[in-house]
Every structure is written in C-alpha cells, then in structure tokens.
Amino acid sequence: MRRRLRPKRRPRPSKAPTTPAPRETQRRKRNAEAEDALSGAKKRFKVTGSGKIKKQQANLRHNFEGKPTKRTRRLSADKILAPGDAKVAKKLLGI
C-alpha cells in the first residue's frame, strides 16, 4: 500500500508583538465610599435594628417527609450570624 502524503503547511505570517496594557488600566477602579453591595448578599442577609446580620437556615427546601416536624419548625426560624461570618457578610453588603 502506498502512503498518502499530507499537503505541506504554509507558515503563518508573524504578527508584531503587542505590548500588554498597564495593570492600572486593566483593573476596575472603584471608590471605597461608592462600593455597591453584591446582589447575592442582599438576597441572603438582612440587617437588624441593632446592626446584627440575620440569615435563613439551610435544609428547608425539600425532603420534608424524612425530617421530623419539630426539626422543620426549628429550621424555619431566622438565625443571627456568628461574629466572624458577620464581618464577611457586612463587607459583601457594603456596610
């Protein structure tokens, strides 16, 4: 059997090297006072009158047949975030 020869590839014309843009122009500059809150955080957290952060508890979306009613009632109550988590949540909320 004869081997099939592949057509030769033409070399691509070389492009002139482009200089990368300076880092300051690549980053998005924002004013610290005008920072927006993340919309995902706005949906998940509420701020109380005293400044604490409230959240809903997990495990309350499906499979209620396997969970005791006592547990689902307990999970339906909102919880106050722990101090370490509240610090992160406040930063996300822009507080």
VMD Tcl script that builds the backbone (N, CA, C; Angstrom):
set m [mol new atoms 285]
animate dup $m
set s [atomselect $m all]
$s set {name element resname resid chain x y z} {
  {N N MET 1 A 0.826 -1.187 0.000}
  {CA C MET 1 A 0.000 0.000 0.000}
  {C C MET 1 A 0.868 1.248 0.000}
  {N N ARG 2 A 0.395 2.223 -0.718}
  {CA C ARG 2 A 1.130 3.474 -0.755}
  {C C ARG 2 A 0.679 4.385 0.378}
  {N N ARG 3 A 1.639 5.068 0.949}
  {CA C ARG 3 A 1.309 6.027 1.995}
  {C C ARG 3 A 0.820 7.313 1.367}
  {N N ARG 4 A -0.218 7.860 1.995}
  {CA C ARG 4 A -0.768 9.106 1.494}
  {C C ARG 4 A 0.029 10.275 2.052}
  {N N LEU 5 A 0.442 11.153 1.209}
  {CA C LEU 5 A 1.225 12.289 1.654}
  {C C LEU 5 A 0.302 13.445 2.032}
  {N N ARG 6 A 0.639 14.064 3.143}
  {CA C ARG 6 A -0.132 15.225 3.572}
  {C C ARG 6 A 0.380 16.465 2.849}
  {N N PRO 7 A -0.504 17.405 2.555}
  {CA C PRO 7 A -0.020 18.652 1.952}
  {C C PRO 7 A 0.797 19.428 2.977}
  {N N LYS 8 A 1.812 20.114 2.508}
  {CA C LYS 8 A 2.666 20.875 3.409}
  {C C LYS 8 A 1.914 22.093 3.927}
  {N N ARG 9 A 2.144 22.378 5.205}
  {CA C ARG 9 A 1.516 23.544 5.804}
  {C C ARG 9 A 2.332 24.783 5.497}
  {N N ARG 10 A 1.632 25.853 5.215}
  {CA C ARG 10 A 2.312 27.113 4.995}
  {C C ARG 10 A 2.563 27.770 6.349}
  {N N PRO 11 A 3.718 28.354 6.554}
  {CA C PRO 11 A 3.939 29.058 7.831}
  {C C PRO 11 A 3.081 30.310 7.891}
  {N N ARG 12 A 2.529 30.560 9.068}
  {CA C ARG 12 A 1.691 31.740 9.252}
  {C C ARG 12 A 2.562 32.985 9.325}
  {N N PRO 13 A 2.075 34.076 8.784}
  {CA C PRO 13 A 2.867 35.308 8.896}
  {C C PRO 13 A 2.912 35.744 10.357}
  {N N SER 14 A 4.073 36.143 10.810}
  {CA C SER 14 A 4.226 36.524 12.220}
  {C C SER 14 A 3.660 37.917 12.441}
  {N N LYS 15 A 2.985 38.057 13.572}
  {CA C LYS 15 A 2.417 39.349 13.936}
  {C C LYS 15 A 3.440 40.092 14.780}
  {N N ALA 16 A 3.362 41.390 14.719}
  {CA C ALA 16 A 4.257 42.208 15.542}
  {C C ALA 16 A 3.864 42.023 17.001}
  {N N PRO 17 A 4.829 41.892 17.911}
  {CA C PRO 17 A 4.477 41.694 19.315}
  {C C PRO 17 A 3.776 42.922 19.880}
  {N N THR 18 A 2.675 42.671 20.581}
  {CA C THR 18 A 1.927 43.779 21.172}
  {C C THR 18 A 2.324 43.918 22.630}
  {N N THR 19 A 2.386 45.128 23.096}
  {CA C THR 19 A 2.739 45.351 24.497}
  {C C THR 19 A 1.474 45.267 25.335}
  {N N PRO 20 A 1.532 44.578 26.472}
  {CA C PRO 20 A 0.328 44.479 27.306}
  {C C PRO 20 A -0.006 45.829 27.936}
  {N N ALA 21 A -1.289 46.016 28.195}
  {CA C ALA 21 A -1.737 47.264 28.817}
  {C C ALA 21 A -1.251 47.314 30.256}
  {N N PRO 22 A -0.992 48.498 30.770}
  {CA C PRO 22 A -0.553 48.588 32.166}
  {C C PRO 22 A -1.622 48.067 33.112}
  {N N ARG 23 A -1.177 47.556 34.259}
  {CA C ARG 23 A -2.102 46.919 35.195}
  {C C ARG 23 A -3.161 47.878 35.726}
  {N N GLU 24 A -2.821 49.156 35.876}
  {CA C GLU 24 A -3.795 50.090 36.429}
  {C C GLU 24 A -5.012 50.223 35.523}
  {N N THR 25 A -4.803 50.163 34.210}
  {CA C THR 25 A -5.933 50.309 33.307}
  {C C THR 25 A -6.729 49.011 33.198}
  {N N GLN 26 A -6.092 47.873 33.465}
  {CA C GLN 26 A -6.817 46.614 33.392}
  {C C GLN 26 A -7.767 46.447 34.563}
  {N N ARG 27 A -7.333 46.866 35.747}
  {CA C ARG 27 A -8.174 46.731 36.925}
  {C C ARG 27 A -9.277 47.772 36.894}
  {N N ARG 28 A -10.412 47.399 37.486}
  {CA C ARG 28 A -11.528 48.321 37.556}
  {C C ARG 28 A -11.407 49.124 38.845}
  {N N LYS 29 A -11.169 50.405 38.719}
  {CA C LYS 29 A -11.006 51.234 39.907}
  {C C LYS 29 A -12.385 51.623 40.426}
  {N N ARG 30 A -12.529 51.535 41.744}
  {CA C ARG 30 A -13.789 51.925 42.366}
  {C C ARG 30 A -13.507 52.747 43.602}
  {N N ASN 31 A -14.373 53.674 43.850}
  {CA C ASN 31 A -14.268 54.487 45.043}
  {C C ASN 31 A -14.759 53.670 46.240}
  {N N ALA 32 A -14.060 53.721 47.353}
  {CA C ALA 32 A -14.413 52.917 48.527}
  {C C ALA 32 A -15.781 53.313 49.066}
  {N N GLU 33 A -16.136 54.603 49.004}
  {CA C GLU 33 A -17.423 55.045 49.536}
  {C C GLU 33 A -18.585 54.617 48.633}
  {N N ALA 34 A -18.330 54.490 47.352}
  {CA C ALA 34 A -19.400 54.207 46.401}
  {C C ALA 34 A -19.464 52.732 46.025}
  {N N GLU 35 A -18.935 51.868 46.871}
  {CA C GLU 35 A -18.922 50.443 46.546}
  {C C GLU 35 A -20.329 49.856 46.662}
  {N N ASP 36 A -20.763 49.112 45.655}
  {CA C ASP 36 A -22.088 48.514 45.647}
  {C C ASP 36 A -22.085 47.231 46.454}
  {N N ALA 37 A -23.241 46.909 47.024}
  {CA C ALA 37 A -23.401 45.628 47.709}
  {C C ALA 37 A -23.636 44.550 46.657}
  {N N LEU 38 A -23.132 43.361 46.915}
  {CA C LEU 38 A -23.353 42.253 45.987}
  {C C LEU 38 A -24.811 41.821 46.058}
  {N N SER 39 A -25.425 41.601 44.900}
  {CA C SER 39 A -26.852 41.303 44.877}
  {C C SER 39 A -27.161 39.958 45.533}
  {N N GLY 40 A -26.223 39.003 45.479}
  {CA C GLY 40 A -26.447 37.720 46.142}
  {C C GLY 40 A -26.493 37.871 47.648}
  {N N ALA 41 A -25.675 38.764 48.180}
  {CA C ALA 41 A -25.670 39.008 49.622}
  {C C ALA 41 A -26.944 39.741 50.043}
  {N N LYS 42 A -27.438 40.637 49.196}
  {CA C LYS 42 A -28.664 41.366 49.527}
  {C C LYS 42 A -29.849 40.416 49.668}
  {N N LYS 43 A -29.844 39.352 48.858}
  {CA C LYS 43 A -30.949 38.394 48.902}
  {C C LYS 43 A -30.864 37.467 50.111}
  {N N ARG 44 A -29.666 37.258 50.640}
  {CA C ARG 44 A -29.474 36.254 51.677}
  {C C ARG 44 A -29.451 36.802 53.098}
  {N N PHE 45 A -29.078 38.063 53.272}
  {CA C PHE 45 A -28.884 38.616 54.613}
  {C C PHE 45 A -29.764 39.840 54.829}
  {N N LYS 46 A -30.194 40.018 56.091}
  {CA C LYS 46 A -30.937 41.205 56.493}
  {C C LYS 46 A -30.234 41.785 57.719}
  {N N VAL 47 A -30.237 43.101 57.826}
  {CA C VAL 47 A -29.607 43.772 58.955}
  {C C VAL 47 A -30.692 44.141 59.958}
  {N N THR 48 A -30.471 43.791 61.235}
  {CA C THR 48 A -31.425 44.128 62.281}
  {C C THR 48 A -31.232 45.581 62.692}
  {N N GLY 49 A -32.112 46.058 63.546}
  {CA C GLY 49 A -32.015 47.434 64.014}
  {C C GLY 49 A -30.757 47.694 64.817}
  {N N SER 50 A -30.269 46.671 65.516}
  {CA C SER 50 A -29.056 46.842 66.324}
  {C C SER 50 A -27.788 46.615 65.504}
  {N N GLY 51 A -27.924 46.303 64.208}
  {CA C GLY 51 A -26.754 46.145 63.350}
  {C C GLY 51 A -26.285 44.715 63.180}
  {N N LYS 52 A -27.010 43.753 63.775}
  {CA C LYS 52 A -26.638 42.349 63.593}
  {C C LYS 52 A -27.146 41.860 62.240}
  {N N ILE 53 A -26.574 40.767 61.760}
  {CA C ILE 53 A -26.942 40.211 60.452}
  {C C ILE 53 A -27.767 38.944 60.673}
  {N N LYS 54 A -28.951 38.890 60.017}
  {CA C LYS 54 A -29.813 37.716 60.107}
  {C C LYS 54 A -29.701 36.904 58.827}
  {N N LYS 55 A -29.912 35.582 58.954}
  {CA C LYS 55 A -29.906 34.698 57.790}
  {C C LYS 55 A -30.924 33.594 57.983}
  {N N GLN 56 A -31.317 32.969 56.877}
  {CA C GLN 56 A -32.182 31.799 56.951}
  {C C GLN 56 A -31.328 30.563 57.113}
  {N N GLN 57 A -31.884 29.545 57.760}
  {CA C GLN 57 A -31.136 28.314 57.959}
  {C C GLN 57 A -31.276 27.401 56.746}
  {N N ALA 58 A -30.332 26.492 56.622}
  {CA C ALA 58 A -30.322 25.560 55.496}
  {C C ALA 58 A -31.242 24.365 55.786}
  {N N ASN 59 A -31.331 23.459 54.826}
  {CA C ASN 59 A -32.092 22.200 54.931}
  {C C ASN 59 A -33.598 22.413 55.033}
  {N N LEU 60 A -34.104 23.433 54.378}
  {CA C LEU 60 A -35.543 23.681 54.432}
  {C C LEU 60 A -36.107 23.868 53.028}
  {N N ARG 61 A -35.590 23.109 52.072}
  {CA C ARG 61 A -36.043 23.234 50.689}
  {C C ARG 61 A -36.812 22.002 50.195}
  {N N HIS 62 A -36.410 20.819 50.608}
  {CA C HIS 62 A -37.070 19.612 50.110}
  {C C HIS 62 A -36.847 18.466 51.087}
  {N N ASN 63 A -37.410 17.303 50.781}
  {CA C ASN 63 A -37.311 16.079 51.596}
  {C C ASN 63 A -37.881 16.274 52.996}
  {N N PHE 64 A -39.059 16.882 53.068}
  {CA C PHE 64 A -39.669 17.094 54.381}
  {C C PHE 64 A -40.238 15.804 54.963}
  {N N GLU 65 A -40.468 14.804 54.103}
  {CA C GLU 65 A -41.012 13.540 54.613}
  {C C GLU 65 A -40.018 12.869 55.557}
  {N N GLY 66 A -38.725 13.078 55.295}
  {CA C GLY 66 A -37.707 12.425 56.106}
  {C C GLY 66 A -37.285 13.221 57.321}
  {N N LYS 67 A -37.815 14.442 57.475}
  {CA C LYS 67 A -37.422 15.278 58.602}
  {C C LYS 67 A -38.578 15.378 59.587}
  {N N PRO 68 A -38.280 15.313 60.868}
  {CA C PRO 68 A -39.347 15.481 61.850}
  {C C PRO 68 A -39.927 16.900 61.785}
  {N N THR 69 A -41.206 17.032 62.091}
  {CA C THR 69 A -41.862 18.333 62.067}
  {C C THR 69 A -41.199 19.286 63.043}
  {N N LYS 70 A -40.741 18.754 64.162}
  {CA C LYS 70 A -40.059 19.576 65.169}
  {C C LYS 70 A -38.812 20.231 64.572}
  {N N ARG 71 A -38.103 19.455 63.755}
  {CA C ARG 71 A -36.877 19.970 63.128}
  {C C ARG 71 A -37.197 21.045 62.099}
  {N N THR 72 A -38.245 20.828 61.290}
  {CA C THR 72 A -38.578 21.820 60.271}
  {C C THR 72 A -39.057 23.119 60.903}
  {N N ARG 73 A -39.755 23.015 62.046}
  {CA C ARG 73 A -40.172 24.235 62.755}
  {C C ARG 73 A -38.961 24.979 63.298}
  {N N ARG 74 A -37.995 24.232 63.820}
  {CA C ARG 74 A -36.787 24.838 64.363}
  {C C ARG 74 A -35.976 25.513 63.255}
  {N N LEU 75 A -35.899 24.864 62.082}
  {CA C LEU 75 A -35.116 25.406 60.977}
  {C C LEU 75 A -35.772 26.616 60.316}
  {N N SER 76 A -37.093 26.772 60.509}
  {CA C SER 76 A -37.776 27.884 59.844}
  {C C SER 76 A -37.459 29.222 60.501}
  {N N ALA 77 A -36.934 29.217 61.726}
  {CA C ALA 77 A -36.605 30.470 62.409}
  {C C ALA 77 A -35.301 31.040 61.852}
  {N N ASP 78 A -35.239 32.371 61.747}
  {CA C ASP 78 A -34.012 33.025 61.291}
  {C C ASP 78 A -32.962 32.970 62.393}
  {N N LYS 79 A -31.697 33.004 61.988}
  {CA C LYS 79 A -30.585 32.969 62.939}
  {C C LYS 79 A -29.728 34.214 62.775}
  {N N ILE 80 A -29.059 34.608 63.852}
  {CA C ILE 80 A -28.086 35.695 63.825}
  {C C ILE 80 A -26.739 35.087 63.436}
  {N N LEU 81 A -26.034 35.730 62.522}
  {CA C LEU 81 A -24.736 35.218 62.079}
  {C C LEU 81 A -23.704 35.307 63.196}
  {N N ALA 82 A -22.760 34.372 63.176}
  {CA C ALA 82 A -21.636 34.398 64.105}
  {C C ALA 82 A -20.781 35.632 63.806}
  {N N PRO 83 A -20.055 36.153 64.812}
  {CA C PRO 83 A -19.286 37.391 64.595}
  {C C PRO 83 A -18.299 37.325 63.432}
  {N N GLY 84 A -17.623 36.192 63.265}
  {CA C GLY 84 A -16.672 36.076 62.160}
  {C C GLY 84 A -17.346 36.092 60.808}
  {N N ASP 85 A -18.500 35.405 60.706}
  {CA C ASP 85 A -19.244 35.394 59.448}
  {C C ASP 85 A -19.911 36.742 59.195}
  {N N ALA 86 A -20.333 37.401 60.271}
  {CA C ALA 86 A -20.990 38.698 60.127}
  {C C ALA 86 A -20.032 39.729 59.553}
  {N N LYS 87 A -18.762 39.621 59.913}
  {CA C LYS 87 A -17.757 40.556 59.397}
  {C C LYS 87 A -17.647 40.439 57.882}
  {N N VAL 88 A -17.643 39.199 57.375}
  {CA C VAL 88 A -17.558 38.957 55.930}
  {C C VAL 88 A -18.845 39.420 55.250}
  {N N ALA 89 A -19.998 39.106 55.862}
  {CA C ALA 89 A -21.283 39.471 55.269}
  {C C ALA 89 A -21.438 40.991 55.192}
  {N N LYS 90 A -20.964 41.706 56.210}
  {CA C LYS 90 A -21.045 43.170 56.181}
  {C C LYS 90 A -20.208 43.736 55.053}
  {N N LYS 91 A -19.068 43.123 54.806}
  {CA C LYS 91 A -18.215 43.576 53.702}
  {C C LYS 91 A -18.914 43.338 52.359}
  {N N LEU 92 A -19.606 42.197 52.235}
  {CA C LEU 92 A -20.329 41.903 50.994}
  {C C LEU 92 A -21.528 42.835 50.814}
  {N N LEU 93 A -22.150 43.216 51.938}
  {CA C LEU 93 A -23.302 44.107 51.865}
  {C C LEU 93 A -22.897 45.571 51.687}
  {N N GLY 94 A -21.608 45.850 51.837}
  {CA C GLY 94 A -21.144 47.218 51.697}
  {C C GLY 94 A -21.397 48.067 52.916}
  {N N ILE 95 A -21.469 47.417 54.095}
  {CA C ILE 95 A -21.729 48.137 55.361}
  {C C ILE 95 A -20.420 48.520 55.999}
}
mol reanalyze $m
mol bondsrecalc $m
mol representation Tube
mol addrep $m
